[in-house]
Every structure is written in C-alpha cells, then in structure tokens.
C-alpha cells in the first residue's frame, strides 16, 4: 500500500484549493473529518458487538458440569489380542455364520 508523502499531500491540497476555492475548502475538510469520525465510531461498535457475540458463543458452548452426571470409572486396560491371520479367518467365519 502506498503512503501519501509530504509533496503528494501538498499537490492534493493545491488541486483541492483550485477546484473548490478558499471559502468552500474548510467546509469540505470539516465534513470529511466528520465522515472519518463516524466511520471509526461504526468500526469500533461493530468490533465490540462481534467480540460480545464471540464471548457469548464461547460461554454457550461450554456446558456446565451437571451434579447428576457421574464420571465414568476408568477402564482397566485389557490384554489386546494379537491379530494373526488365523484370528482374522476365525472372525470372518464367525460373521459369515451369523449373517447366514
């Protein structure tokens, strides 16, 4: 993004002075300043509303722990059955027999 330097600003102000005249230029500057202030005000309100909505959504998502809900007891790790080709065949035959 290009920034307006001192020389560019001087050229812009000179062109504005030529186009609008010395009587109209202060009125234009005042209305421009008011427009910028309104824009900043609206931007701040919008960001505050967005932040409030975000906070509300986060608080709604997190459920409070219920007194009735009891934590599940930890399951003890069981010995895992090694998967061998034979155990796969047995599982297949068992499921095939159940489906028939």
C-alpha positions in Angstrom: 0.0 0.0 0.0 1.4 3.4 -1.0 1.5 6.1 1.6 1.0 9.8 0.8 4.1 11.8 1.4 4.6 15.5 2.1 4.9 16.5 -1.6 1.9 14.5 -2.7 -0.2 15.9 0.1 0.8 19.5 -1.0 -0.2 18.7 -4.6 -3.6 17.3 -3.5 -4.3 20.3 -1.3 -3.3 22.7 -4.1 -5.7 21.0 -6.6 -8.5 21.0 -4.0 -7.9 24.7 -3.3 -8.1 25.5 -7.1 -11.2 23.3 -7.6 -13.3 24.3 -4.6 -11.9 27.8 -3.6 -10.8 29.1 -0.3 -14.4 29.5 1.1 -15.6 26.0 0.4 -12.4 24.2 1.4 -12.9 24.5 5.3 -16.4 23.1 4.9 -15.2 20.2 2.9 -12.4 19.5 5.4 -14.9 19.6 8.3 -17.4 17.2 6.6 -14.5 14.9 5.7 -13.4 14.9 9.3 -16.9 14.1 10.5 -17.2 11.3 8.0 -13.9 9.7 9.2 -15.1 10.1 12.8 -18.4 8.4 12.0 -16.6 5.6 10.2 -14.3 5.0 13.1 -17.2 5.0 15.6 -19.1 2.4 13.5 -16.0 0.3 13.1 -15.5 0.3 16.9 -19.1 -0.6 17.6 -19.0 -3.4 15.1 -15.9 -4.9 16.6 -17.3 -4.6 20.1 -20.5 -6.3 19.0 -18.6 -9.1 17.3 -16.4 -9.6 20.4 -19.5 -9.7 22.6 -21.1 -12.3 20.3 -17.9 -14.4 20.3 -17.8 -14.4 24.1 -21.5 -15.3 24.3 -21.0 -18.2 21.9 -18.0 -19.5 23.8 -19.9 -19.4 27.1 -22.8 -21.3 25.5 -20.6 -24.0 24.0 -19.0 -24.9 27.3 -21.7 -26.8 29.3 -21.6 -26.6 33.0 -20.9 -29.9 34.7 -24.1 -31.5 35.9 -24.4 -32.6 39.5 -26.2 -35.8 38.4 -23.6 -36.7 35.8 -21.1 -39.0 37.4 -17.7 -39.5 35.8 -17.2 -42.8 34.1 -14.9 -45.2 36.0 -11.6 -45.7 34.3 -11.5 -48.9 32.4 -8.6 -51.2 33.1 -6.5 -51.9 30.0 -7.2 -55.4 28.8 -4.7 -57.6 27.1 -5.0 -57.0 23.4 -5.5 -60.0 21.2 -2.8 -60.1 18.6 -4.1 -60.0 15.2 -2.9 -63.0 13.3 -4.0 -64.3 10.0 -5.8 -67.2 11.8 -7.7 -64.9 14.1 -8.9 -62.9 11.0 -10.1 -66.0 9.4 -12.0 -67.0 12.6 -13.6 -63.6 12.8 -14.7 -63.8 9.1 -16.2 -67.2 9.6 -18.0 -66.2 12.7 -19.6 -63.2 11.0 -20.4 -65.2 7.9 -22.2 -67.8 10.1 -24.1 -65.1 11.9 -25.3 -63.5 8.7 -26.5 -66.8 7.2 
